[in-house]
Amino acid sequence: MKSKSTYVVGVLFLFTTTAAHAQTWVPLPGTVCRDGSSLGYTVNETEGSTDLLVFLQGGGLCYDEVSCAANRATVQQRDFTGGVFDRADPANPFATWTTVFVPYCSGDFWVGDASDITIAGVAGLQQFHGRSNVAALIASLTASFAPKHIVVAGSSAGGYGAALNYSRFAAAFPSATMQAIDDSGPFVGAPALAPCLISAWSQAWGLGSTVFANGATDFPSVFAEERTSAPNVSFGIIESWDDYIIREILGRGQNGCTGTAPLDGTTFDEGLSALVTQFSGGGHFFRFYYPGVQHQTLWYSAFDTTTRPWGDGGVEFLSQWVGALSQ
């Protein structure tokens, strides 16, 4: 790290401590949650470590009355202690790393940039600034850390955030070895993600000025741009074949965006398989698809217990797969 347990935003020194695993909240001035408040991040430092895990939290999305009702508009949780954050877990490959936990409060998969948006049925004007919040995060991290190895990961909405922003971290830390891990944020295209649904998200979140600025109209195309921008970064996607939460989200795009039932499993599975077909060529793309309806694994006990069939009647544990990817 650049300095012993001292974190910087711009020129402001926010916290100083020398504890072996000090946990520190670092505000990010200029960031914007959906309700207009600001966010920050929690650092849990291993003194002397040059390995850095940056984790983007998930928590739904906001583009209409139904979705916004289930999405937090401000910071509600500042840390986790399970899964990849469990320092006492011998199976955790990040147990000795410095970790950064970034709460999610923008409702836009960390990719939006739109101010004062009116959503019918939702009180007040909504602020969707996940993309610029990532920029502020990166600026703070580069001022405070000089890692030799960095992993950018996220779960659910944070998984989308990791998948659709990781090249920006790679550009900020060009001398570091880097991997990116997307847990339960499957950036599938049509028909799994209906054009009317991605259009609704784009209109609310201002994606035309962010991830769609270069002409992309769906998330696989954005991910292709990420791959081109950071060709040497190994990327891993983790997803269950029947993720019920994601299928509920995608189901609302069916029947011309009048759908009320979860997306059918066949269409969802085909969407996951299409990502492998499109991106597995050329290396640096890895997937851990596993049976069941599980949503999210990295941040709690499922990290140790999730398996997929492997070999002749055996299984592979997720923690082992993540450990191998993160070398």
N, C-alpha and C positions, 0 to 999 in steps of 0.2 A: 504494500500500500504506500501511497505517497508520503503519508505522515502517520505517526503512531496514534491510531485511534482518534483522529481529528477529522471532522467532516465539514465540507465547505459547500456553500451555495453562493455562487458569485464570489464575493470577497468576504463573506460573513462566516466566521468560525462559530459553529453552532454548539458543538458538544466536545468535551475532552474527557477521556477516561483511559485507564490502563488495565482494566480487568481483562482476564483471559478470554472471556466470552461476553463482553459488554453488549447490552442491547440498548440501542439509542434511536429515538425518533428524530428524523431530520425533516423539517418543513421544506416545502418547495414553493417559495413565493412565485406568484404569477401563474400558477396552475389553477385550473377551474374544474370543479365538480359540476354535476348537472344542476345543482341548486345555487351555483355561484360561489360556494365556499372553496377553499383550497385544500390540497392534499399534501402528502409527504411520503416518506418511506421509513421502514424500520431496518436498521443495520444490526446484525448479530455477528460481531467480529471474532475471528480467531486471530489472535495476535501473531504477526509474522507470516500469515498465509498470503500467498499470491494467487489463490484460487477463489473465484467470485461467482456465486450463484445469484442471479437476478430473477425474481419470481413475480409475475404479474397476476394479481388476483382476478377471479371471475365473479359472476353474479348477475347473469341475465342481460337484458337489453331493454331499450326504451324507444319505441317508435309510434305506439298508440296507447290508448287508455289501458288495455289489458296488460300489455307487456310492461308499461311503466309502473303499474301498481306492484309488480313483483321485483322491481329493480331499485337498489339503493341510490339515493341522490346525493349522498355525502359520505364521508369516511365513517365507517362503523366498526371496523376491526383493524387493528394495527399489527397483528402478528399471528403466526401459527406455531404450534409446537410438535405436530405430528409429521409423519412421512419424511420428506426430504429435509425437514427442519429438526428432526429428532436426533440430537447429538449422541444419545445413549444407544442408538440402534446400530448394532454391528453390520447390518445389511445395508445401511444407508451410505452410498458413495460420497455424499456431501457432508458427512458428520464432522469433518475437520475443516470445512470451507468457511469463509466469510459469506454470510447470506444477506440478501436485501429483499425484503418483502414489501411490495408496492400495492396498497389498497386500490380497489376499483370503485369509481364513483361517477364515471362519465356516461355510462349506459350505451356506449357505441363501439364495443369490441376494441377499444383503444385505437380507433382509426378515424374518428370524426373530427370536423372542424367547422362548427356552425354555432352562431350566437343568437340568442333571443328567439328561439323557435317555439311556436304555438303548437301544442299537441291537443287535439280535441279531447275533452274530458279530463285533462290533467291540469291542475292548478299551476299558475305562474308560467313564466317563460323558461324554456329549457336551454341549457348550455351543453353542447356536445363538443368537447375539446380533448378527446383521448389522444389524438395525434400530437398536438402541441404539448400535452402533458408528458408524453414519451420524450419529446425533445428536451423539456426542462429536466426530466430525470437523467437523460444521458449527459447533459451539461454538468449536472451536479456530480454524477459518478466519475466523469473524466477529470473533474477538478479534485476529487478526493481519493481516487484509486488508480493504481497502475498494475492491474492483474496480468499475470502471464497466461492464465487460463480462465475463460469466462463461459458460463452456460446461461443462456436466456431461456426461461421456461415460463409456462403459465397454464392454468386450468380453466376450462370452459371459455368464457369470454376472454380470459387471460391467455388461453391457448390460441385463440384467434389473434390476439395481440402479439404473441410471440411469433407466430407464423407470418404475420403481415408487416412486421416491423424489424425483424432480426438483422437485416442488412444494415440498418442504421447503427446498431450496436457494433457490428463488424467494422464499419467505417470509422467509428469513434475509437476503437481499440485495435488498430491495424496490426500491431505486433503480438497480439494475444492469440493463442489457440482458442477456438470457439466452437461450441455446438448450440443448437436451439432445439427445444422440446415443446411440442404442442400436445397437451393432455385434454382430450374431450372438446376440442375446438375444430371440428372437421370442416375444412374450407371447400366443401363440395360445390359442384356447379349444377346446372339444370340436368334433369328434371327434379333432382332432390331438393335443390334450392331454386324455387320457382322465380322466373324473371320478375313477376309482379312484386314478390317479397323483397328481393334485392333492390328493386327500384324504390320501394317504400323506405327501406333503410337509407339508401343513398340520398333521397330527398330530405329526410329528417336530419341526417348527420352531415350533409355537405360533402359526400365522398367525391364529387366531381373536382374538388380542389385538393384532395388528398390522394387516396390510393387509386382513384379512377382518373387522375389528372393526365395520365399518359395514354388514355384511350381504352383501358380495361373496363369491362362491364360486369365481370364476375370475379369471385375470389380466386379460383384457380389461375386466372390470368395475372392477378396481382402476385400470387405466390411465384409464378414463373418469372416475374420481374425481380422478386427477391432473390431467386436462385441465380439469375444472371448477374445481379449486383454483388452477390457474395458467394461465388461458385465453390469456394473451398470450405465453407461452413457445412458441417454435417448436421442434418436435420432429422429429427425423429417425431413421428406422430403416434400417439397412444389413443386408442378408441375401442369401445365395445361394439360388437356387431349390431346390437339392438339398443343403443343408448336412448333411453326413454325420454330424457329431458330434451336432447337435441331433436329427436323425432317429433316431440310436441311443438317445438319452435318452428321446425320446417313444415309441419302439418298445416300451419296457418296459411301457408302459401298455396295450398292445393285449391282446386276449383276456382281459379281466378282470385285467390286471396280471400275466399270465404270459408276455407276449411276450418273445422273445429276438432277433428280427430288427429291423432299423431300420424305422421308420415308412415306409410306401410314399410315393413321391414325389408322387403325385396328392393324397393327403390332406394332405400337408404344404403343397403349393402352394395348395390350397384354403384352408388356414388362413391363409397369408400374404395371399392375396387378400381374405379376409374382414376382415382388419385395415384394409385400404384402404377397403373398402366402408363399414365402420363408422365410421372416424375421419377420412376425408379431407374430409368436409363441414365447412364453417366455417373452413377454412384452418388454418394453423399445424401441419399434419401432412404430412410429406414422406417419401418412401421411395426407397431405392436398392436395388432388387432386381436381381441380376445372374446370368448363367448359371454353372452349375458346382456343385461340392460344397464349395467353400472355407468354412472356419470361421475367423472373425476376420480383420480387415484393418487396423485403425487403428494398431496398435503395431509394425508391421514393414514390410518392403519392399512387400508387397501393397498398401499404401496408395497407392503411386505407380503401380502396374501394373494394378490392378483396373479394369475398364471394363464398361459395359453398352451394348447397342445404342441408338443415338440418331439421330434425324433420318433422312434419306434415305441409308441405308447407312453412316452414321458411327457414332462411339462417344463416350460421355462418360466421362471419367476420374473415379474416386471422389474424388481429392484436389481436383479442381475443384468437384465437387458439395458437398463438405464446406466448402470455402472460401466458396462462395456462401451456404450455409445459415448460416454462422457470422459473417456480416456484422453 
